[in-house]
Amino acid sequence: MKRLLFAVALAGIALVSLPFDASAQASNPIRFGIAAGAAVPVSDLGDAYDLGFNGTVTIGLQPSMIPLGIRIDGAYNQFAAKDNTLGGNVHFTSVTGNLVYNVPTSGPAPYLIGGAGVYNFEINIPGFGSGSANKFGWNIGGGIKLPLSGFDTFLEARYNQVQGEDGSLKFIPITFGVMF
């Protein structure tokens, strides 16, 4: 009896989560994309580095008729040092696996995204050299998709936190992208 109730509850949740306009779903569940934009350093990273830039490539799997998808992102974020006497920069190259929850609606569609992965960060200071390390990191954020004929555009912001020995480094890329 408990299994039956559980199955009915899951079926009910699935039905409530279905998009209102099933024809708005992409016919191809595998999508490729690119994005670029500004990267905002926050907390300790923001104290030492200026506004930077982001570039991202992505592959996503969005099964039709359910609002939950998977996305793998490769991203590059770079920030220039605020102290002009030393110069230098820090950049983060990452590969993350993310879950994407598409809020059921037709037309412009909001979504939530979050995941974790490997972040390589490298600090370059002219005259002093450079150093890099691979660290665990995670991200969470949201965006809005604008479906067009044959492809989608999106605007997205995500909080990223990279774990380190002496704390964590945090930044927020705000990107505009296209999914094919």
Phi, psi and chi 1 to 4 in degrees:
 res  aa     phi    psi   chi1   chi2   chi3   chi4
   1 MET       -  -41.2 -176.7   66.5  172.4      -
   2 LYS   -63.3  -38.4  -72.8 -178.0 -177.2  179.2
   3 ARG   -65.6  -39.4  -72.6 -175.8 -175.9  172.0
   4 LEU   -63.5  -45.7  177.4   62.4      -      -
   5 LEU   -62.2  -40.2  -72.4  173.6      -      -
   6 PHE   -62.7  -45.3 -177.8   71.3      -      -
   7 ALA   -63.0  -41.8      -      -      -      -
   8 VAL   -65.1  -41.5  169.0      -      -      -
   9 ALA   -63.3  -43.6      -      -      -      -
  10 LEU   -63.0  -42.3  -80.6  178.3      -      -
  11 ALA   -62.8  -40.1      -      -      -      -
  12 GLY   -64.5  -43.3      -      -      -      -
  13 ILE   -63.2  -41.7  -69.4  169.7      -      -
  14 ALA   -62.8  -41.7      -      -      -      -
  15 LEU   -66.7  -40.1  -73.3  174.2      -      -
  16 VAL   -66.8  -31.8  169.7      -      -      -
  17 SER   -81.4  -10.3  -62.4      -      -      -
  18 LEU   -63.4  145.3  -73.2  175.9      -      -
  19 PRO   -66.0  150.9   18.8  -25.7      -      -
  20 PHE   -68.0  -33.9  -62.8  117.0      -      -
  21 ASP  -119.6   93.2 -177.5    7.8      -      -
  22 ALA   -63.3  -25.9      -      -      -      -
  23 SER   -69.4  -17.6   64.9      -      -      -
  24 ALA   -76.5  -13.2      -      -      -      -
  25 GLN   -71.4  145.5  -68.1  -67.7  -48.9      -
  26 ALA   -68.4  142.5      -      -      -      -
  27 SER   -75.9  -26.0   59.2      -      -      -
  28 ASN  -100.7  117.3 -176.4    3.3      -      -
  29 PRO   -74.1  -16.8   25.8  -32.1      -      -
  30 ILE  -101.6  124.2  -61.5  175.9      -      -
  31 ARG  -126.3  147.5  -49.0  -74.7  -58.1  -90.0
  32 PHE  -116.4  148.9  -61.2   93.8      -      -
  33 GLY  -153.6  165.3      -      -      -      -
  34 ILE  -135.7  151.7   56.2  171.6      -      -
  35 ALA  -151.4  157.2      -      -      -      -
  36 ALA  -154.0  158.8      -      -      -      -
  37 GLY   170.7 -161.0      -      -      -      -
  38 ALA   -89.3  151.5      -      -      -      -
  39 ALA  -124.5  123.0      -      -      -      -
  40 VAL  -102.0  115.1 -179.0      -      -      -
  41 PRO   -75.3  138.8   28.0  -31.7      -      -
  42 VAL  -127.6  164.5  -65.3      -      -      -
  43 SER    60.2 -137.2 -166.1      -      -      -
  44 ASP   -60.5  -37.2  -68.3  -19.3      -      -
  45 LEU   -62.3  -39.1 -170.0   62.4      -      -
  46 GLY   -68.4  -23.9      -      -      -      -
  47 ASP   -70.3  -30.9  -67.2  -18.9      -      -
  48 ALA  -107.2  -18.2      -      -      -      -
  49 TYR  -130.1  148.8  -66.5   92.1      -      -
  50 ASP   -84.7  174.1  -74.0  -35.4      -      -
  51 LEU   -52.4  136.5  179.9   71.2      -      -
  52 GLY  -121.4 -159.3      -      -      -      -
  53 PHE  -131.8  162.1   64.7   89.2      -      -
  54 ASN  -133.4  145.3  166.0  -78.0      -      -
  55 GLY  -136.2  135.3      -      -      -      -
  56 THR  -138.3  140.6  -58.5      -      -      -
  57 VAL  -118.2  146.4  -65.9      -      -      -
  58 THR  -145.5  150.9 -175.6      -      -      -
  59 ILE  -130.9  132.9 -177.9  169.5      -      -
  60 GLY  -129.6  151.8      -      -      -      -
  61 LEU  -122.1  114.8  173.2   63.9      -      -
  62 GLN  -126.0   92.8 -179.8   61.5   56.8      -
  63 PRO   -60.5  144.3  -18.3   28.9      -      -
  64 SER   -72.8  152.2   59.9      -      -      -
  65 MET    75.6    1.1  -54.5  -58.3  -70.3      -
  66 ILE  -131.1  146.6   61.9  170.9      -      -
  67 PRO   -84.9   -3.1   29.2  -34.5      -      -
  68 LEU  -103.6  127.6 -166.5   62.2      -      -
  69 GLY  -129.4  178.1      -      -      -      -
  70 ILE  -125.5  141.2  -61.6  170.3      -      -
  71 ARG  -138.8  134.9 -147.0  166.3   90.6 -179.4
  72 ILE  -111.5  124.9  -62.1  171.6      -      -
  73 ASP  -118.3  138.4  -66.2  -25.3      -      -
  74 GLY  -111.8  123.4      -      -      -      -
  75 ALA  -132.4  152.8      -      -      -      -
  76 TYR  -130.7  124.4  179.2   84.4      -      -
  77 ASN  -126.7  131.7  -66.1  -83.9      -      -
  78 GLN  -130.1  142.3 -178.9  171.1  -51.0      -
  79 PHE  -133.2  136.9  -53.2   93.2      -      -
  80 ALA   -92.1  145.8      -      -      -      -
  81 ALA   -66.3  142.4      -      -      -      -
  82 LYS   -72.2  -31.4  -75.3 -176.8  177.3  179.8
  83 ASP   -78.3  103.4 -176.6   -3.2      -      -
  84 ASN   -73.1  -15.6  -69.9  -29.8      -      -
  85 THR   -70.0  -35.5   58.4      -      -      -
  86 LEU   -95.7  -28.3  -69.8  178.3      -      -
  87 GLY    70.1 -152.7      -      -      -      -
  88 GLY    94.3  172.7      -      -      -      -
  89 ASN  -156.1  169.1   65.2   52.8      -      -
  90 VAL  -130.5  139.5   61.6      -      -      -
  91 HIS  -136.2  152.0   63.4  -97.8      -      -
  92 PHE  -120.3  125.9  -63.0   83.0      -      -
  93 THR  -114.1  127.7  -53.4      -      -      -
  94 SER  -137.0  155.2   62.7      -      -      -
  95 VAL  -129.9  119.2  175.9      -      -      -
  96 THR  -128.7  148.4   58.6      -      -      -
  97 GLY  -104.0  131.3      -      -      -      -
  98 ASN  -132.1  148.0  -56.3  -76.1      -      -
  99 LEU   -99.1  139.3  -69.3  177.1      -      -
 100 VAL  -122.4  123.4 -179.1      -      -      -
 101 TYR  -106.1  113.9  177.0   75.3      -      -
 102 ASN   -88.5  118.4  -63.9  -69.3      -      -
 103 VAL   -67.9  123.2  177.1      -      -      -
 104 PRO   -62.5  118.2  -20.8   31.7      -      -
 105 THR  -167.5  170.2 -175.2      -      -      -
 106 SER  -111.9  154.7   60.1      -      -      -
 107 GLY    81.4 -147.6      -      -      -      -
 108 PRO   -55.8  127.0  -24.2   33.5      -      -
 109 ALA  -119.8  117.0      -      -      -      -
 110 PRO   -73.3  153.5   21.5  -26.2      -      -
 111 TYR  -148.0  158.4   63.2   91.4      -      -
 112 LEU  -113.1  144.1  -57.3  172.5      -      -
 113 ILE  -141.3  143.8 -174.3  166.8      -      -
 114 GLY  -164.4  151.1      -      -      -      -
 115 GLY  -176.8 -166.9      -      -      -      -
 116 ALA  -148.7  164.8      -      -      -      -
 117 GLY   177.5 -160.4      -      -      -      -
 118 VAL  -103.1  130.1  174.9      -      -      -
 119 TYR  -118.5  125.7  -70.5   70.3      -      -
 120 ASN  -101.5  121.8  173.6  -87.0      -      -
 121 PHE  -116.0  140.9   69.7   92.4      -      -
 122 GLU  -131.9  133.2 -177.1  173.7  -13.6      -
 123 ILE  -110.3  128.6  -62.3  173.1      -      -
 124 ASN  -120.3  123.8  -61.5  -55.0      -      -
 125 ILE  -127.9  112.8  -59.2  174.2      -      -
 126 PRO   -55.1  135.1  -24.3   33.6      -      -
 127 GLY    85.4  -16.0      -      -      -      -
 128 PHE  -116.2  -15.8  -68.6   95.2      -      -
 129 GLY   101.1 -160.3      -      -      -      -
 130 SER  -145.4  164.4   65.1      -      -      -
 131 GLY  -149.3  149.8      -      -      -      -
 132 SER  -143.2  161.4   69.2      -      -      -
 133 ALA  -156.4  150.1      -      -      -      -
 134 ASN   -98.4  130.2  -68.1  -34.7      -      -
 135 LYS  -137.1  158.5  -62.2  -66.8 -178.9 -177.4
 136 PHE   -76.6  143.0  170.1   79.7      -      -
 137 GLY  -148.6  166.2      -      -      -      -
 138 TRP  -142.0  164.1   57.8  -89.2      -      -
 139 ASN  -146.8  154.2   67.9   79.2      -      -
 140 ILE  -152.7  142.2 -170.5  164.3      -      -
 141 GLY  -177.0 -156.2      -      -      -      -
 142 GLY  -161.1  171.9      -      -      -      -
 143 GLY  -164.3 -173.1      -      -      -      -
 144 ILE  -138.2  131.5 -172.9  162.0      -      -
 145 LYS   -97.7  138.9  -78.5 -166.7  -86.2 -171.4
 146 LEU  -118.1   98.7  -55.7  165.0      -      -
 147 PRO   -69.1  132.1   12.4  -12.9      -      -
 148 LEU  -123.0  180.0  -59.6  174.2      -      -
 149 SER   -72.9  107.6  179.9      -      -      -
 150 GLY    91.8  -15.9      -      -      -      -
 151 PHE  -156.9  168.0   61.9   95.1      -      -
 152 ASP  -120.0  147.8  -68.4  -18.6      -      -
 153 THR  -108.9  158.6   59.8      -      -      -
 154 PHE  -148.3  152.6   62.8   90.8      -      -
 155 LEU  -122.8  127.8 -177.7   61.5      -      -
 156 GLU  -143.8  146.5  178.1  177.8  -75.4      -
 157 ALA  -133.6  134.7      -      -      -      -
 158 ARG  -138.6  133.3  -84.5 -163.5  -94.3  177.6
 159 TYR   -82.0  124.6  173.9   86.3      -      -
 160 ASN  -114.5  137.5  -73.6 -102.8      -      -
 161 GLN  -132.5  123.8 -178.3  168.2  -46.3      -
 162 VAL  -108.4  122.6 -178.6      -      -      -
 163 GLN   -76.2  141.8  -56.5  -54.6  118.7      -
 164 GLY  -138.3  175.2      -      -      -      -
 165 GLU   -66.2  -37.3  -72.7   84.9   18.6      -
 166 ASP  -107.2   29.4  -61.3  -34.9      -      -
 167 GLY   128.3 -148.6      -      -      -      -
 168 SER  -141.4  156.5   58.2      -      -      -
 169 LEU  -109.7  137.4  -60.5  172.0      -      -
 170 LYS  -131.2  141.2  -55.6  166.1 -175.8   91.5
 171 PHE  -156.1  160.3   57.3   94.6      -      -
 172 ILE  -128.7  104.0  -57.9  170.9      -      -
 173 PRO   -77.7  136.7   -5.0   14.9      -      -
 174 ILE  -119.1  110.0  -59.0  168.3      -      -
 175 THR  -124.1  155.8   59.0      -      -      -
 176 PHE  -118.6  132.6  176.0   79.7      -      -
 177 GLY  -144.1  174.7      -      -      -      -
 178 VAL  -130.6  132.9  179.3      -      -      -
 179 MET  -112.0  130.1  -67.0  -69.0  -78.2      -
 180 PHE  -107.0      -  -55.9   97.2      -      -
